[in-house]
Amino acid sequence: MVPMQRLKFTLGVLVAVVAACPLAAQEVVRLRVEDTIQPASQRFIERAIEEAGRRDAALVILELDTPGGLLDSTREITSAITESDVPVVVYVTPGGAQATSAGFFILISADVAAMAPGTNTGAASPVQGSGEDVGETMKAKIFSDASAMARSLAKARGRNVDLAVEAVVDARSFTAEEAVEAELADFVANDLDALLRSLNGFEMTRVDGSTLQVDLTDPVIIEIEQSQAEEILSFLANPNVAYLLLALGMLGIYVEVTHPGGIFPGVVGVVAMLLALYSLSVLPLSWAGVGLIAIALLLFLLEVKVTSFGLLTVGGLICFVLGSLMLFDGPIPDMRVSLGVALPTAVVVAGVTVFLLSRVLQAHRRQVMTGKDGMVGEVGRALSDLDPDGKVLVHGEYWDARSTVGRIESGSEVRVQKANDRRLDVTSAEPGGAPVEGSA
């Protein structure tokens, strides 16, 4: 009996220890994305989902507030969500937040779609970089592709397929309450605590068709923050930042080329240009915008060479502003250069370019003041009669000289016409006087 009692005691201790230890499945990985959808935010979301898988967490809660973004990044994010072994909850929060355009696809791809009161979703119609509806030539293809994506995600999660397609085709938007009533979202939650209470015991449908009941009796929140590298990448992915870096890089390099030896403008220009090139690599660049900016710079250069009474500068400013606005082919205004940034930048670039170039041309036209060439045109004094050879004093220096206009009296003013290696060719510089011809 003694061994049996010891066994019962040991089992009781083990049960108590297990009951006292929190289960790994109670961990909830939480992250917040308050940005456009682009490679930087994509990388952050994918990293958080991978971290949740390594921790064997119960859930991932993605708090979302986005106006939309790039379709390629959206596809990668929805793929990461649907393929995740850990269920993903997308929670549109706080009040006033949105999950529109690309955010709508992310919301309906989640295992659980939740929204805070006062939020909205939908408006997922494809648009061109300048914001207008796409042209008829590509409209059917693009809309068909986006509609198929919405249908696929909605069907996989058991959501309303027809209304999901309407959000794409008709750009329909939904409030939080309307989204729940339309079966595009699962429930409305005021805050994170209310969300966790609603999730406890909730039965979700996974992509493979299986159902899973959430158990969150004692959740432990694990916060995932953006790394410094991700924050920098997200900052550089801002079109306005990329545009300003590009303008700063061009100006810095131009100043260094036109005024060599400054070093600082060149270093700043190269660093800014490298950062701008990274930004251009992750943003949807439009070559039409690049071409217009190149034409604008050419017009600024011609303004200094051609007398246009400012017309070339005005044309350059127009091309620069239009090119700036078209530089990024973003699907939403947040992913394009704003007019408030493009206009003053264009004025500054035009002013600095014209000013520096005019200074360079003035320096090229200025008379040479050093060496033999600097002697031409200088006035000196004859130290002896020039008939035609003699001595002159120019710039405090004694020179052998030869008169090119006949005899010049000693003490007369002379003007240098040509500087040879050891002799100056001079002419009379006497005011109103004429050189004396012949000899005495």
Phi, psi and omega in degrees: 000329182298313178300322180296320178295320178296321179296316179297320179296317180297316179297321179297320178296316180298318178297319180294320180294315180297319180294328182280340182272134177291140179283142179298332182291350180274354180287137179236116179276126184239134175219158180233130176242111179236071190197172171288160179270110181207179187306327181292312178292326177300314181298320180296313181296316180297320179296319180295319179295320177297319178297319178298321178295320179294327181275355185054047183287163179282321184210160165244127176250112178259107177277122192238136172211099185214143174277353181127198181167211187279138182293323180298315178294324178298317179298318180296321181292314180296326176294318178297323180290311184290333180268357183290133174290332178270127179302142182245129176253125174257122186238110179280113186202158359276193177303134184094350179286168181218155172225071184257166179053242180299328179297330179295317179297320179295320181297311185283350178277347187285155174297322176227127178250118181232152181220146175275155177302140179086005177260170179212162179212173180110214180047057186256023180290138176293141177226161177279174182301326181274002172099347183277164176300146183294155182294163184296328184299316183258354188300311183299317182295312183293316180294322179297318180295314180293322179296319179297321178297316179296317180298315182298313181293317181295318181294319181297331181258004179072031180262176183287105184293317184298315181287330175296320178291323178299325178297333179272308187288317184255006181055038182284139179247157182224137169285173180302314181293320178294323179295322177291317179295326180277001180063033172262336175234160186268320178195167178257132179229132184292322182206186184296319179298317178295324178296314181297321178295320180291327181286329182297115181089358181287140180257116183252157177255123179273169184298326181283004179093349179284159178248150181220129178265126183282134176242106180233056180290329181215070186288145175243117184277126176249111182278131175247120180252158175294138174287165179300321179297318180293323177295319178294316179297321178294321178295317181289338180281359175284122183303322180294321178294315179300319181294316179294322177296321179296315179295318179296320179297316179297316181294316181298315179293321180296317178298319181293323180290318182279337179228070185300147178103349179291328177066302184301311178301322180294316180296312179299318181297316181294315179298314180298320180294320178296317177295321178296321179296324175296315179301318180295332181286337181254351180255154181285092184285139176252121181290337175297318177296319178299318180297318179295321178294320178297319177297321179299315179297322178297319179294323177297320179292320181292334181301327181283330183272326188248138176278099183243002182056036176089355182294322179294322178295317178298316177297321178296320178297317180297314179297320182294315180295313179298317178297323178295316181293333181262001188299322180245127183272055183282147182282347181225157180303328181295344181250025175228158179290132181279152179298324180296337176266320185293317186295306179295327178296319179298318180296317180295313181299316180297313181298313182293319181297311181296319181296311182294319180294321178295323177294321179296315181294323176297321179294323179291327182277343184292142180298140179292131185249004182230160177071192181297319181297332179288345179281333184298128180092350180286151181255135178225199183226138179284126179270345177212167176297135177259108186216062354268351183265156178178201181240144177224160176244116180227128179058034180073012182240142178271130182227146164288139184222158176226129178282136179261001185231019181105198185286136176235129183292150174298139181090350180283155176281140179233155177239134183285128176259326182206142179248114175265184183299316184232006185213147177252136169268125187231163173227166181291138178242018180293129181297121177072359182265161177242147179299149180273122182272152175080192182237165183287000000 
